[in-house]
Amino acid sequence: MSDTLDRLEKWYRNRCDGEWEHQWGVRIDTLDNPGWTVTIDLGGTDLAGQAWPELRVDRSSTDWIRCWIEGSQFRGCGDPGKLEQILNYFLERAERGERGCGVEPA
């Protein structure tokens, strides 16, 4: 398994406390243009309410990525080759944000 998936699994596992996982979670899906979409709930975590810089790169219709915070969710989407980059963008900021809050990084 890739380091990225290991890190995402650890981040998710560290939130599962018998309550959080019943209301919040991680969703990875495909888009029909084609591409990926990722939604990660930040509610109930120390990351909720933090502002993150938006990532937006539009090189072409087959080379693009966008990541942003919407409400209490991290949202990411990109072309078919960008899933790992989306997840890494989330994890790098989540780990940095949690270190700042005194929480063990994912």
N, C-alpha and C positions, 0 to 999 in steps of 0.2 A: 504494500500500500504506500502511496506517496506521503511525504512529509506533510503536505497540505491537508490531506484527508485525516491523517493522524491528529493534527492540530485542531481541525474542526470537530472531530469526535471528542477530543478532550474538552474543548470549549463547551460543547453540548452536554457532555457527561457531568461537568462541574456545575451546571445549572440545574440538573435534575435533582430535585430535593423532595419529591413526592407531591409537590404543588405546581412548580413552574411549568413542567412539561405538560400539564393538563390544559394550560391556557396559552402557552407560547411555544415556539419551535422554529425549525429550519425547513424551508421548502426550496427544492431545486426542480425546475421544470424546463421544458423546451418552448421555443417560440416558433411560429410558422414562417418567419421571414429569412432564413432560419437563424436560430441562436439559442441562448440560454437566458433564463431569468432565475434570480436567487432572491429570496425574502427571508430575513432573519429577524425574529422578534427580539427587541431590546428591552421591552417592558419587563419589570421585575428584576432587572440587572443594574449594576452600577453604571452601565453605559447609557441607560435611558436618559434622555435630555441633553446628552453631549452633542455638540456641533462638530461635524466632520467636513472637511473640504470635499466638494463634489469632484468626481473624476469624470471627464467627458472627452473622449477622443473619437473623432469621426474622420477617418482617413478615406474610407470608401464604403460602399454598400456591403462589402464583404470583410471589412476591417474596422470594427468599432467596438466601443465599450462605454458604459455609463454606470457609475455607482453614486449613491446619494442616500441621505437620511430623509425619510418621509414619516412624520409622526413619531411613533415609537418603533419604527422598523428600519433596518438597513435594507436597501433595495439595490440590486445590481442586474445588469443585462449586458449582453454582448454577443458578438458573432460566435459561430460554433467552436472557434479555437480559444475562447476567452474564459471558460469556466474556472480554470485554475487561477487566472489573474484576478477574477472577481473575488474568489474565496480568499486569496492572499491579501487583497486590498482590505477586506473585512478583518481578517485575522491580525494583520499588522497594526491596524488602528485599535482593534479590541484589546490586544495585548498591551499596547502602549497606554490606552485609557485605563485599563485595570491596574497596571503598575502604579499609575498616578492616584488610584483610589485605595491602595493598600490591599488589593485582592490578588490572590495568586494568579499569574497569567495563564491563559488557556494553553 
